C-alpha cells in the first residue's frame, strides 16, 4: 500500500484535466468531478497491478527459491564445488552419483560412477552401484554383464570378493552378494570372517537355519568373537568364549624371580 500512497502523493492532476481537482486550497478540501474520479481510479488499478503486483511476484519468486532449496540440493552444490576445485576427487564423484541415482537422474549418475572408476578402477562400491543403476534403468543384460566383469576382476582375491559382496548386499543385490561370498569361501575355506559374513547375510534374509550353520563354523574357527557368540545365543545356541591363557611366560618368570 505504501507504493500506492507514494504515487498518489506525486500525482497531482493539473488544470488540463476536466474539472479542477483543487477548489479550496485554503482548507485543503479536495473536490473532484466524475471524470477526475474515473482517471484516479484507473491510476489506482494501474499502480496496483503494475507496481505492487510486480513487487509481490518478485517476493513470491524469492520465497519459492528458498522453499525449493533442500539439504540434498545444498549437498549437491557443495559436492560440485569440491569437484570444481579438484576434479580428481573420486569420493565426491561417488557421493554425487548416489544423489543423482536417488533422484532418478541415471545418465548423470552413470557419468559420475564412470569418473570414479576412471580414477579408481577397483572402487567396489561404485561397481555395485553401477550394476544397481542398470537394473533401475531396466537394462538387465548390461547389469548382468557388468556384475560378471566385476566379479571376475575380484575373483582372485577372497578379500575383494568379500568387499564386493558387501557392496552388492548394501545395494540389495542379494544374489550377486551371495555369489561373491561363496567364491570367497572357496578361496579361503577356513576364514572365520567369511563364514561370519555369510551367517549375517542369511540372518538378514531371516534364514535362521543357514545363519546358524555359518555362524557356528565361524565361532569354531575363531572362538574369540563376542558378537558371533551373541548372535548364536539369540538363535538358541549356547557357546562360551574361552579365557585367554598366558602364552608368553618369560616376563612372568622374570617378575617372579625379582620378587624372590
N, C-alpha and C positions, 0 to 999 in steps of 0.2 A: 504494500500500500504506500510505502514511502516514495516509490518511483512515481506513483500517480500524483501524490501531493506536490512533489518537486516540479513535475512537468506542468501541472495546473497553475502553480505559482509563477512559472515562467511565461505561460501562455496568457497574455492579456489581449483579448480581441480588440483590435483598433477600430477607428470610426468607420472604416470602409465596409465593415460588416453591417448588414441591415439591422437597424436597432442599436442604439448606443448601449454598450454594456455598463458604462459608468454614468449614472444620472445624478447621483448625490455624493460627490467626493467628500463633502464635509462630514457627513455622518457615517460614511463607509458603507452605505447601503448599496446592494447590488440588485439592479433591476434589469431584466433581460426580456427580449422579445422572443416569440416562439422559434423564429429561425436561429436565433443565437443559442437557445437551449438545444436545438437539434444538432448544431455544429459541435457544441460542447459534449453532447452525448456520443457523437461519432468519435471525437478525440479520445474520450474515456475508453471506448471499446478498442481503438487502435493502440492506445498505450498499454492496456491490459494484455491484449493478445500479442502485440508486437514486442513490447519491452519486458514486462513482468513474466509473460508466458515463456519467453525465451530463457529468462533467468531461471524459471522453475525447471525447464528442461535441462539446463546445464547442471543444476544441482542434482537433479534426478540421475543424470548420467554418471556423475561422480559417485553418488551413493551406490549405483548399480555396480560400478567397478570395484568399490570397496567390498560389497557383498560377494562378488564373484571371486575375489581373491581368497583362496583356501590354503591351509597349511601344505597340501600336496603341491599346489601350483607354486607356492613360495619355495618349496624344496626343489622343484624342477628348475626354477630360476637360479637358485643357489648352485645347483649342480652344473648348469650351463655356464655360470660364471666361472666355476672351477675349471671346466674344460676349456673355456676361452683363455684362461691364464696359462693352463698347461694341458695341451691336448692329449699327451701320452699319460693319461690318468685312468687306468682300467677300472679302478674301484668306482669312480664317478660315472663312467660309461655304463657299468653294470647296474648300478642303482637306478640310473636314469632309464635304462632299458626296462627294468622291472616296473617302474612307474608308468611308462608308456604301455607296457603289456597289460597292466591292471586296468588301464583306460581303454583297452581295445585298439590302441594305435600300433598295429602289428608291424607295419613297414618301418616305423621309427624304432620300435623295439628291436627288430631284426638287425637294423643298421647298427645300433649300439652294441648288441651282442657280438656282431661280427668284428667291430672295432676292438672289443675286449679280447677276442680270440686271436686277433692280429697281433696284439701286444703280448698276450699270454696264451699260447696255443693249448696248454693243458689246464685252462681255467675250467674245472669240472662243473662248478655251479652254473657258469654261463652255458656250458654244453647242455646240461639238463634243462635249463630254462629255454634254450632254443628248440629242443625237442618238444617241450610242452607248448611252445608258441606255434609250432607247425600243426600240432593236434588241434589247438584252438582255431586255427585258420581252416581246419578241415582237410589239410594235406596229409593224410595218413601215410602215403607212400614215402614222402620226404621225411616224415617223423621217424618212421622205421629205419630208413636209410641212415639218417643222422645217428640214431641210437646205436645201430650196428657199428658204424665207424668209430664212435666214441668208446664203445665197449672194447672193440678190438685194439684201439690205441692204448687203453688202460690194461689190456689183458695180460701183460707180462708182470704186473705188479699187484700183489694182493692188497697193498695199502691204497693204491689208486682206485682199484675196483671197489674197495670198501667206501672210500670217499665219494666216488661217483654214485654208488648205490644209495648213500645217504642223500646226495643231491637229488636223485630221482625220487626218493621217498618224500623229500620236502616238497617236491612238485606234484605229489600224489600220483606218481607214475610207478605204482607198486610192482607191476610185472617186470619192468626194467630193473627196478631196485633189487628184487629177489634174484634175477638173473646175475646181476653183479655180485651179490653176496655169495651165491653158490659157486661162481667161478673163483672168487677169492678164497673160499673154503677149500676148493680143490688144490689151490696153490699152497695154502697154509692150513692143513687139516688139524693141527694141534694149537691153533690160535684161540686163546680164551676170548680175546676181543671180538673176533669174527663170530664165534658162537654166541656171544652176548648180544651183538648187534642183530643177528638173525632172531634170537629169542625176543628181543624188543620189537622187531618187525612183526612177528606173529602176535605178540601182545597187542600191538596197535590194530591188528586185524581181528582181535578178540578170539584168536585160535589158541586157547589156553593149553591144549594138549601138546601141540608142537612147540609152543613157547617154553613149556616146562622141560621138554626134551633138550632143547638147545641151551637153556639156562643151567640145567643140571650139569651138562657136559662142560660148560664154561667154568662152573664152580669147581668141578673135578680138576680141570687144568690149572686153575688159579683160585685156591680157596680163600685168598685174602681180598675178597670183593664184597664189602658190606652191602652195596646197592643190589648186587645179584642175590645175596642172601635174603635181603628184604623182599625182593620180588618173589623168590621161591617161597618164602614164608606166607605171602599173600595168596600164593597158589596152593597152599596146604602142604608144602614140603619143608620139613624142619631140617635145617642144616646148622652147623656150628663152625664158626671161624676159629681155626686153631690159633693157639697162642704162639707168638713168635719166640723161638729159642735163641739163646746167645750162640752165634756161630764163631765169633772171634773171641776166644777166651784169653788171648795173650795179655790184653790190657787189664782184664780182671785178675789174672795171676800176678801182674806187676803191682796192682793195688794191694792184694793180699800180702805179698811179700814185704811191701813197705810198711805195713802195719804190724808185722811180727817183731 
